[in-house]
Structure formats: C-alpha cells, structure tokens
Amino acid sequence: MFSYSGPARLIYPDGTMAELNRVDVIETVTDGLWQMSGAATSAETLNAGEARIKLPTGGEADVVVANVRPGAAGTSVTLLGS
C-alpha cells in the first residue's frame, strides 16, 4: 500500500500541465487488483478526463480526473486510477 500527500503535477494527453497545490492519494490492493484514489486542489483550471500524475518523489501514474468542482479558492477534483 502506498499513500502520498503534497504537491504534484497533472499532464493531460494534449501536453497541457496543471500544478496541484495539494494531492492526497492512496493505493490499495483488492483481490490482486491495484487501485488508486484520492483528491486534489489547484489554483489552476482542471479538466475532467485522462491524465498522468507526477509526484516530486519520482512516482507517476495514469489517472482519471473526475468530479471537477471550481470554487473561490481554486478547483477540487477526484482522482481514480488502477
């Protein structure tokens, strides 16, 4: 099991990037299937869809960005991956 809290970067398939101020993700194994889930916030505009998340620790994973919620303090999203 792996978990991470801190800054990260999203890279979308078209090459656009967004800095995440804070991301909280956890990776678990259920019946042999690795799954990742979490949430993130950013001062930048975020888009729903496929992306690659890169952590400052060197870790990276393909994720689906969902539940995009713009607000006064920035944008919040849900991250899902397997």
C-alpha positions as CSV (number, residue, x, y, z in Angstrom):
1,M,0.0,0.0,0.0
2,F,1.2,3.5,-0.9
3,S,-0.1,6.9,0.2
4,Y,1.1,10.4,-0.6
5,S,0.1,14.0,0.5
6,G,1.7,17.1,-1.0
7,P,2.1,18.9,-4.3
8,A,2.0,17.2,-7.7
9,R,1.6,17.9,-11.4
10,L,-1.1,16.7,-13.9
11,I,-0.2,16.2,-17.5
12,Y,-3.0,15.8,-20.0
13,P,-2.7,13.8,-23.2
14,D,-2.6,17.0,-25.3
15,G,0.5,18.0,-23.3
16,T,-1.1,20.7,-21.1
17,M,0.0,20.7,-17.5
18,A,-1.5,21.8,-14.2
19,E,0.2,22.2,-10.9
20,L,-1.7,20.7,-8.0
21,N,-1.3,22.6,-4.7
22,R,-2.2,19.5,-2.7
23,V,-3.0,15.9,-3.6
24,D,-3.9,13.1,-1.2
25,V,-3.8,9.7,-2.8
26,I,-3.8,6.1,-1.5
27,E,-3.1,3.0,-3.4
28,T,-4.6,-0.3,-2.3
29,V,-4.8,-3.9,-3.4
30,T,-8.2,-5.7,-3.5
31,D,-8.3,-9.3,-4.8
32,G,-5.0,-8.7,-6.5
33,L,-6.1,-5.6,-8.3
34,W,-4.1,-2.4,-7.6
35,Q,-6.4,0.7,-7.3
36,M,-5.6,4.3,-6.6
37,S,-7.9,7.0,-5.4
38,G,-7.7,10.5,-4.0
39,A,-8.5,14.1,-4.2
40,A,-6.6,17.2,-5.3
41,T,-6.8,21.0,-5.3
42,S,-5.3,23.6,-7.7
43,A,-5.4,27.3,-8.3
44,E,-5.4,26.4,-12.0
45,T,-8.3,25.3,-14.1
46,L,-8.5,21.5,-14.2
47,N,-10.4,19.4,-16.8
48,A,-12.1,16.0,-16.4
49,G,-10.7,13.1,-18.3
50,E,-7.5,11.1,-18.5
51,A,-4.2,12.5,-17.3
52,R,-0.8,11.4,-15.9
53,I,0.1,12.5,-12.3
54,K,3.7,13.1,-11.5
55,L,4.9,13.3,-7.9
56,P,8.0,15.2,-6.7
57,T,9.2,11.8,-5.3
58,G,9.5,10.5,-8.9
59,G,6.3,8.4,-8.8
60,E,3.8,8.7,-11.6
61,A,0.6,7.1,-12.7
62,D,-2.2,7.3,-15.2
63,V,-5.4,8.7,-13.6
64,V,-8.9,9.7,-14.4
65,V,-9.8,13.2,-13.3
66,A,-13.4,13.4,-12.2
67,N,-15.8,15.5,-10.1
68,V,-14.3,18.8,-11.2
69,R,-15.6,21.4,-8.7
70,P,-14.5,25.0,-9.3
71,G,-14.7,27.3,-6.3
72,A,-13.5,30.7,-4.9
73,A,-10.2,29.2,-3.7
74,G,-9.5,27.1,-6.7
75,T,-10.6,23.8,-8.3
76,S,-11.1,20.5,-6.5
77,V,-11.1,17.1,-8.2
78,T,-11.3,13.4,-7.5
79,L,-8.5,11.2,-8.9
80,L,-9.0,7.5,-9.8
81,G,-6.5,5.0,-11.2
82,S,-5.7,1.3,-11.5
